[in-house]
Amino acid sequence: MHVILMVAITVDGKIARSADHYPDWTGKADKRFYVEVTKKAGVMIMGSTTFDIIGRVLPGRKTVVMTRNPARCSDSADLVFTADPPEAILADLSDQGYTQAVVVGGAKINQLFAQKGLLDELILTVSPYAFGSGLSIFSDSVDLKLTLKRFWTLDDNTLCLRYGVVH
Ligand SMILES: NC(=O)c1ccc[n+]([C@@H]2O[C@H](COP(=O)([O-])OP(=O)(O)OC[C@H]3O[C@@H](n4cnc5c(N)ncnc54)[C@H](OP(=O)(O)O)[C@@H]3O)[C@@H](O)[C@H]2O)c1
């Protein structure tokens, strides 16, 4: 299973001003690219805070929502709430035939996958904002060594960086 972490960041490395900040600050090109990468993988994994902020199921791919709240459930195969640890989520997805999964935030869920060494690739889109304070990509310390694979622009204002994780 190839695990990609995909995040939109400001030029000062923030993913949001606060935990309840709606992600409406990234541009159309970033959103299009997010759809392309997540649909190609077929599955994205997010925390319940991020899911609640988005407020709907994004079509055309499976969404796995990490929550410890047992009251949260879904009738759809495309929306799964789980309290399983990251390794078990990835093993289940692999059993279902997925070969790629995209971790899409927020900071707490990014942290869980990073601290367990489960990320293979990082895709960062840098939007032309600075927040000064706010949530970083990871909610706590991590130790990732990366190699820059590619960089390009998505539009006049948005830079995309693709890194491999050195295991
Ligand atoms: N810029 C970007 O690319 C981007 C992407 C995504 C999100 N965001 C932003 O990030 C912010 C949210 O990030 P966040 O770090 O506060 O929250 P988050 O990572 O989205 O979700 C955290 C929640 O996940 C659940 N959880 C945590 N650890 C778990 C575990 N081990 N097992 C199962 N469930 C677990 C808990 O919720 P329960 O109470 O349900 O258990 C926890 O409160 C928002 O502002 C959002 O807009 C930005």
Ligand as a Chemical Component Dictionary entry (heavy atoms), coordinates in Angstrom:
data_LIG
# 
_chem_comp.id                   LIG 
_chem_comp.type                 NON-POLYMER 
_chem_comp.pdbx_formal_charge   0 
_chem_comp.three_letter_code    LIG 
# 
loop_
_chem_comp_atom.comp_id 
_chem_comp_atom.atom_id 
_chem_comp_atom.alt_atom_id 
_chem_comp_atom.type_symbol 
_chem_comp_atom.charge 
_chem_comp_atom.model_Cartn_x 
_chem_comp_atom.model_Cartn_y 
_chem_comp_atom.model_Cartn_z 
_chem_comp_atom.pdbx_ordinal 
LIG N1  N1  N 0  -4.991  22.587 4.598  1  
LIG C1  C1  C 0  -5.278  21.302 4.489  2  
LIG O1  O1  O 0  -4.832  20.598 3.578  3  
LIG C2  C2  C 0  -6.194  20.680 5.502  4  
LIG C3  C3  C 0  -6.592  19.351 5.333  5  
LIG C4  C4  C 0  -7.428  18.784 6.290  6  
LIG C5  C5  C 0  -7.823  19.530 7.392  7  
LIG N2  N2  N 1  -7.418  20.808 7.521  8  
LIG C6  C6  C 0  -7.802  21.579 8.690  9  
LIG O2  O2  O 0  -7.352  20.912 9.861  10 
LIG C7  C7  C 0  -8.217  21.259 10.932 11 
LIG C8  C8  C 0  -8.618  20.005 11.667 12 
LIG O3  O3  O 0  -7.459  19.321 12.108 13 
LIG P1  P1  P 0  -7.376  18.661 13.563 14 
LIG O4  O4  O 0  -5.979  18.206 13.762 15 
LIG O5  O5  O -1 -7.971  19.597 14.553 16 
LIG O6  O6  O 0  -8.398  17.436 13.484 17 
LIG P2  P2  P 0  -8.438  16.105 12.572 18 
LIG O7  O7  O 0  -7.074  15.520 12.493 19 
LIG O8  O8  O 0  -9.184  16.376 11.318 20 
LIG O9  O9  O 0  -9.395  15.171 13.459 21 
LIG C9  C9  C 0  -9.065  14.910 14.810 22 
LIG C10 C10 C 0  -10.119 13.991 15.404 23 
LIG O10 O10 O 0  -9.954  12.661 14.893 24 
LIG C11 C11 C 0  -10.317 11.719 15.909 25 
LIG N3  N3  N 0  -9.137  10.941 16.243 26 
LIG C12 C12 C 0  -7.938  11.383 16.644 27 
LIG N4  N4  N 0  -7.094  10.363 16.883 28 
LIG C13 C13 C 0  -7.780  9.250  16.624 29 
LIG C14 C14 C 0  -7.466  7.877  16.687 30 
LIG N5  N5  N 0  -6.256  7.440  17.081 31 
LIG N6  N6  N 0  -8.411  6.987  16.339 32 
LIG C15 C15 C 0  -9.626  7.408  15.941 33 
LIG N7  N7  N 0  -9.994  8.713  15.887 34 
LIG C16 C16 C 0  -9.066  9.616  16.213 35 
LIG C17 C17 C 0  -10.753 12.523 17.118 36 
LIG O11 O11 O 0  -12.148 12.790 16.984 37 
LIG P3  P3  P 0  -13.357 12.034 17.772 38 
LIG O12 O12 O 0  -13.745 12.951 18.842 39 
LIG O13 O13 O 0  -14.402 11.882 16.707 40 
LIG O14 O14 O 0  -12.826 10.727 18.278 41 
LIG C18 C18 C 0  -10.010 13.827 16.918 42 
LIG O15 O15 O 0  -10.589 14.913 17.577 43 
LIG C19 C19 C 0  -9.388  22.009 10.323 44 
LIG O16 O16 O 0  -9.195  23.392 10.489 45 
LIG C20 C20 C 0  -9.293  21.676 8.846  46 
LIG O17 O17 O 0  -9.847  22.689 8.025  47 
LIG C21 C21 C 0  -6.611  21.393 6.605  48 
# 
loop_
_chem_comp_bond.comp_id 
_chem_comp_bond.atom_id_1 
_chem_comp_bond.atom_id_2 
_chem_comp_bond.value_order 
_chem_comp_bond.pdbx_ordinal 
LIG N1  C1  SING 1  
LIG C1  O1  DOUB 2  
LIG C1  C2  SING 3  
LIG C2  C3  SING 4  
LIG C2  C21 DOUB 5  
LIG C3  C4  DOUB 6  
LIG C4  C5  SING 7  
LIG C5  N2  DOUB 8  
LIG N2  C6  SING 9  
LIG N2  C21 SING 10 
LIG C6  O2  SING 11 
LIG C6  C20 SING 12 
LIG O2  C7  SING 13 
LIG C7  C8  SING 14 
LIG C7  C19 SING 15 
LIG C8  O3  SING 16 
LIG O3  P1  SING 17 
LIG P1  O4  DOUB 18 
LIG P1  O5  SING 19 
LIG P1  O6  SING 20 
LIG O6  P2  SING 21 
LIG P2  O7  DOUB 22 
LIG P2  O8  SING 23 
LIG P2  O9  SING 24 
LIG O9  C9  SING 25 
LIG C9  C10 SING 26 
LIG C10 O10 SING 27 
LIG C10 C18 SING 28 
LIG O10 C11 SING 29 
LIG C11 N3  SING 30 
LIG C11 C17 SING 31 
LIG N3  C12 SING 32 
LIG N3  C16 SING 33 
LIG C12 N4  DOUB 34 
LIG N4  C13 SING 35 
LIG C13 C14 SING 36 
LIG C13 C16 DOUB 37 
LIG C14 N5  SING 38 
LIG C14 N6  DOUB 39 
LIG N6  C15 SING 40 
LIG C15 N7  DOUB 41 
LIG N7  C16 SING 42 
LIG C17 O11 SING 43 
LIG C17 C18 SING 44 
LIG O11 P3  SING 45 
LIG P3  O12 DOUB 46 
LIG P3  O13 SING 47 
LIG P3  O14 SING 48 
LIG C18 O15 SING 49 
LIG C19 O16 SING 50 
LIG C19 C20 SING 51 
LIG C20 O17 SING 52 
# 
